[in-house]
Amino acid sequence: MDAGDLQRAIWRIAHEIAERNHGLQGVVLIGLQTGGVPLAHKLAESLRQIEDIAVPVGSLDVALYRDDIGLRPVLPEAVTEIPVDLDGAVVVLVDDVLFTGRTIRAALNALADYGRPRVVQLAVMVDRGHRELPIRPDFVGKNLPTRRDEVVDVTEEGVDLGEMHR
Amino acid sequence: MKHLLGVEDLERSDLEELLRITDSMVEVSQRAMPRVPALRGRTVVSVFFEDSTRTRLSFEAAAKRLSADTMSFSVGTSSVKKGESVRDTVETIEAMGVDAMVVRHRSAGVPDQIARWTSCSVINAGDGWHQHPTQALLDSYTIRAHLGGLDGRRIAIVGDVKHSRVARSDVQAFTLLGASVTLVAPPTLLPPSLEGWPVEVSHDLDAVLADQDVVYLLRMQRERMTEALVPSLREYTACFGLTIQRAARLAPHALVMHPGPMNRGVEIAAEVTDLPNAVIAEQVRNGVAVRMAVLFRLLAGTELGGAGAAAPVPEVNAEPGEDHG
């Protein structure tokens, strides 16, 4: 995927979000730190062009909710910012890569501490497989089959698949 | 980072990382339900050989907000009264299965010694005149929150520096973060030698007051009177107390800080504590968040802190020396 493909995928996902929710009433985008946050802002920009509505964008750091604390070093990356009350909202979680699903599990627990959304949906740029939990994305940029030891990197320039550097 | 024993063991990057984690902990503390599951299943025990209700409560609140289990040990109700050694006490507590010990002792160096005896993380919550690192962190965090950072800032620490672990820790943290520190006190309340202290010294509060970004007042302990280090509390207040007249000469943005508990009317006038730039209550509030950051950094920031860590190397000659009466 190059930068153009990335932008086209964002444009398509934005359309799908608006279509699925019959507009953008109550929709809040929440990017996961760190890779999901710029994507959430890009999606919001596309949604503004499509529906002429500015949807609120938040960011969520799940470090304090991870299930591998103690198994590997875990530190918060940035401060969580939830701009609106989530009670009754339609929350679209946004992340760059969906892998084991453990980050999303942590994000769902974190969200519950801020309120009770009416519905939570998941948008990811890349689904690379290898799920360890029963979690499935609602909106996907690209399904990318990978080996477990490969690294998927989503940047402004596109999506790269590389070897793990040890 | 396995233990937090003193600011002297830290690099600038360690301090900045802890302050950054504190930002996240402040966010948690501001929620309607200030609790996260981060340290579920971990046990934090406060081991206070010297009473300090404020510090102990602050650490316990921090541990609870991270969902850790807490236990509390205080000398008044323990076998220390029956003559048990520090080492036996610590080993007994450790055998109950703890991941972190928060230690307060009247003698310098006891937390360091305990860290050598145990495999759990040790946090120094104040040892003698030596160190009180979480106080230095919460003070640095409070200044950073108001002034954007400590680089190039001028901070005056006023009062009984000689007997103050807060002053020692603060000087190290503030200067490490780029501030310049002036100690303001009568010669009798300064350490006999300030060699190696990266500070300026003044005996005249009025001369330095207007130039400061922060005026940090230390608690004036009444027993210093009986030791004849100052002629009288009234004279101390006249020369070194932050009166309302002196506070009026501070720069408009300058902060007034105090580690508590305050002697209102001695080192700080009661009216001064009500001024908008007196951030003393905020220091207490930030204390909980800073201690959450420290606990999380020590127990989650490294692989298998506590229970899974390597066995301790036993040491002989263990009883710590008393460094003051």
Contacts between the chains, C-beta under 8 A, distances in Angstrom:
chain1	res1	chain2	res2	distance
A	61	B	24	6.5
A	63	B	24	7.4
A	63	B	38	7.7
A	64	B	24	7.2
A	64	B	28	7.0
A	64	B	36	4.0
A	64	B	37	7.3
A	64	B	38	4.1
A	64	B	66	7.6
A	64	B	296	7.5
A	65	B	36	6.6
A	65	B	37	6.1
A	65	B	38	7.3
A	69	B	38	6.2
A	69	B	39	7.4
A	69	B	300	4.5
A	70	B	299	7.4
A	70	B	300	6.5
A	70	B	303	7.8
A	70	B	304	6.2
A	70	B	305	7.1
A	70	B	308	7.8
A	71	B	303	7.4
A	71	B	304	7.6
A	72	B	303	6.2
A	73	B	300	7.5
A	73	B	301	5.3
A	73	B	302	5.6
A	73	B	303	6.2
A	74	B	300	5.0
A	74	B	301	7.0
A	75	B	17	7.6
A	75	B	21	6.4
A	75	B	296	7.9
A	75	B	297	7.2
A	75	B	300	7.5
A	75	B	301	5.3
A	76	B	20	7.8
A	76	B	21	5.7
A	76	B	24	3.9
A	78	B	24	7.7
A	79	B	23	4.9
A	79	B	24	5.3
A	79	B	26	7.9
A	79	B	27	5.0
A	80	B	24	7.2
A	80	B	27	5.5
A	109	B	37	7.2
A	113	B	31	6.7
A	113	B	33	6.3
A	113	B	35	7.9
A	113	B	36	7.3
A	114	B	31	7.5
